[in-house]
Amino acid sequence: MASTSVGGLLFSSAALIAALSLSAEGFVALSSQTSLARSSSSYAPASASHSSPSALYNRQARRKDKKKKKRSSLLIEDDDEPASSSNSQTFQKQEPILLGGGEIGFDSDVGESKIPVATSASSSSPSKSKLEQELSGERIQEDGIVGESVTSAASVSDMPLEPGMMQPDVTTIVTDPDTGIARIQQGKYVMDKVTGKAVILSSLGPEYRLAQMFPGVPPEVREKYRFDWKTVTVPEMVEQLKQACTVPLKNSETGKEWLGIPPFPQISNPAVDFVLANRDYLGHRMQKTLGRLKLRSQSQFKKEEAAELRELWKHFLLLEDHISAPFRQMVLNAESVVGPNFGNLDMKSYCNGELYERTANYLVLKSMVAHWEKKYNDAMELEALPDDEGAFMAQLYTGDPKRYLPDPPIIFRLAEVSRITSMAQQMVKAFVDEEELFSDLPAEVKFIESALSIKGGTALRQYMLEEFCPNENVDPASLREGLKRLYQQMFNMQIDPYGDLTMTLWNLCVATSVGTDEARDPYEEYIANAKGTSYENNPGFFQTYTFNHDKNSLVRFLDSSKTIEKGTAGSTEDVTRQIQGEAMQLLGFSFGGGGSPNPATRSAETQTKQKDYVVPEDRAIGRPHMMGWLDLLGEDEELTGASKEEFEADKWEEVKS
């Protein structure tokens, strides 16, 4: 089928079940009589009188059958329904397409869902499989790891709850008792960094909560602070932001007064108003620009200027966190609604509610579809890669690297990912089809659904101007601004699983702005290195440099390893042999008494005697060596201001034999 793209949109219209050759029917018996028993809260598999057991409930039979017959197809079929060529043709016609869900995500022949939902494990079954946990909306349970669910990502860095432990109210940092490493433990509520407490949603009513979700300012405040986008420059925006954030300060001990940016975590109302008035013009591009300007000043050894830019940069990040906190809380609440009801197509039974709640539910559903479509595309690519040495590197960088863990806390195989993706698409379609749920959502949110079915930027803008805006009674400029403000709220969500939909929103923002004054981007020359690599012709340039590295560091290990020429990794056997030898030496193991010691056991005296490291030319690429400007701010560069943490390994010394 033809691909669907708008200015580089994420979703394409490639067939979803090319490997499975069917859609919803791939998960139940191949029978036209199969149906789902619908209730207000859950879905049960079709009864045996109408069809054979579904693939979800005949795992044991499939294992036995696989031993007898090797199947070339990835399709999991029921044992009593052999696939025929005619059936394959019928199923091929009913392939869902990757468009982010909704009605546009399916061929017209696809009817209601026939995907069974995993029910509670019986007493005879000791535990659920990973797929069953996902299908029931639960997180995958793995020791020491926070596994993924259909609406949230897995994390190997977060600290899971111990049995019987209560989830904290807000996210906290705890020390892992096994390793002594500080790890994040996710809480039930989003923490407002300004107050240090859980976000409080307004008690004045749903209209006020919607205003928290999509915040703005009164017209007179907007008029006072709003940029003139036709002429404004980056230095002007930075200076105006700095002025808005500057307030009178006083030292309570000495009585000294001055003007400056409030200390963390304090903020001022004028700063919040300024950011809200220009939310669509600031956002992540201002974040990147401030970071680059700070590094530029450091690289020129302008310490005071670098310190001021760093202070403004961190304060702006705090403002963004504070402003987006209610939005993130509402989305977190929506995750707890959508996840446990995965597979339930009676959307009104759990996705109904106030406008802000339904908006959050839709964004979670749409993000879920975008996330699982990305995983599906990765699984398809991995399936297509040949199992030989030439595809070694492609296999490494394709898909979620957490699949390489000994017991992966994720779903990544094509057959299982396809199943979840198809169900997620049908849930979005069911939500959109319910007029009571979807019809009154904010215009910028509704535009996402219809825009993803339009091919080409010109056609998209024509649809926006001639159909969508008149039908929704919204001005095109207001719609474009709303899209950018929604994008900035989504940008402050965690990348996984919200990053895919967020990038699609940005592509929509770019595509709809073509031919307007809003297409102007003064940030580009600061963050894209579009004007060369020197201080004179690139206002965002900063000089990088190479470092001295310990003899046993990973950098030296990689520098000294065999050069990979012309994009090939060479013989897998050669690479494996080299990695085994050099990595073992890197880790401090001795081979015949000649191995290098572990870096952790090297004394300071030995390190000082080490000569400057000569960086290979192909990596140095003409850069200077050991300029030292990254240490210019010294202790001021510490993020927390706390004393430097000491580790037991810092006290180790090399044992002299």
Secondary structure, 3 states (H helix, E strand, C coil): CCCCCCCCCCCCCCECCCCCCCCHHHHCCCCCCCCCEECCCCEECCCCCCCCCCHHHCHHHHHHHHHHCCCCCCCCCCCCCCCCHHHHHHHHHCCCECCCCCHHHCCCCCCCCCCCCCCCCCCCCCCCCHHHHHHCCCCCEECCEECCCCCCCCECCCCCCCCCCCCCCECEEEECCCCCCEEEECCCECEECCCCEECCCCCCCHHHHHHHHCCCCCHHHHHHHCCCCCCCCHHHHHHHHHHHHCEEEECCCCCCEEEECCCCCCCCHHHHHHHHHCCCCCHHHHHHHHHHHHHHHHHCCCHHHHHHHHHHHHHHHHHHHHHHHHHHHHHHHHHHHHHHHCCCCCCHHHHCCCHHHHHHHHHHHHHHHHHHHHHHHHHHHHHHCCCCHHHHHHHHHCCCHHHHCCCCCCCCCHHHHHHHHHHHHHHHHHHHHCHHHHCCCCHHHHHHHHHCCCCCHHHHHHHHHHHHHHHHCCCHHHHHHHHHHHHHHHHCCCHHHHHHHHHHHHHHHHHHHCCCHHHCCCCHHHHCCCCCCCCCCCCCCCCCCECCCCCCCHHHHHHHCCCCCCCCCCCHHHHHHHHHHHHHHHCCCCCCCCCCCCHHHCCHHHHHCCCCCCCCHHHHCCCCECCCHHHCCHHHHCCCCCCCCCCHHHHCCCCCC
